[in-house]
């Protein structure tokens, strides 16, 4: 039983990293969870984030308090850092190019980010690589619909955790969504009747070394990740195809760092690429406690030109459950976190956010599975664990 603010399984290690001071654009929980990994590698983090209360500020060696798309602030960040990386995609890419021209090193590079930040452009890029995707179109609400109901509408920039994604089931919902999004250029895509959703967390180094974590199954509720099951119960053919997609994508981008690749698995065992995140990813949080190298250490290893670490599981399997806000309140939910920590094999991760609101990611719980639990059925065991966690977390 473990109760931690931010538990890391990484052992202290000497670092021969080329870069010792890493700037992170963004100061939320993803940047915060790099903290233990940075300390173990002898690396200092400096974050650019709007508020002194943002999660990563308390673990960073320094902070530039500014919006993540403030290019002048990023220039200030770069002055004291060897390399700049990203926690999110809400950046001013055009503005950052002027810094790159002045010699600022971004990892992943701006050219790697460029095809991915706009969801329609990302779809076109994937199609150009010959990677399988749902059918898609660009649409501005005023043109004729390119597809019959039901379908999916996504804002092309700045959507996350279900925000900016809409399932359009009928004419009534279409009219409501059209009014809400009027004037925007949107991505429209077919609604895929998938069997399961999968995710691949993969890293690439500057020398082209690629490391891929065990492929996981993700389960969503209202387009927000509810739980992650590692490893996914998939055939060798599906695993091979998913790894091939990761290799093709990361090599084409000449990517450096961790990338999250979300996939649909259809009933006939075909894969479709849903979305790409050029950063550490919610579906990789299980790696902190369950793998030899966490995704956060792996990202820093790639960015700082260290050899990539071992991606293998240290246990038979793991389940990660997100702790989402269910009310508007100011609370640290200490009593509930203490109850969660009593679950056998549980690691509780709390992001230190001061304010809760419905749907906000406040923390997560990872539960490690032994061989006995896996033999009983990983999916059934995962669902039972999720129900236990949620019965504690969402209890009134």
Buried (B, 14 or more C-beta within 10 A) or exposed (E): EEBBBBBBBBEEEEBEBEBBBBBBBBBBBBBBBBBBBBBBBBBBBBBBBBEEEBBBBBBBBBBBBBBBBBBEBBBBBBEEBBBBBBBBBBBEBEBBBEBBEEEBBBBBBBBBBBBBBBBBBBBBBBBEBEBBBBBBBBBEBEEEBBBEEBBBBBBBBBBBBBEBBBBBEEEEBBEEBBEEBEEBBBBBBBBBEBEBBBBBBBBBBBEEEBBBBBBBBBBEEEBBBBBBBBBBBBEEEBBEBBBEBBBBBBEBBEBBBBBBBBBBBBEEEEBBBBBBBBBBBBBBBBBBBBBBBBBBBBBBBBBBBBEBBEBEBEBBBBBBBBBBBBEEEEEEBEEBBEBBBEBEBBBBBBBBBEEBEEBBBBBBBBBBBEEEBBEEEBBEBBBBBBEBBBEBBEEE
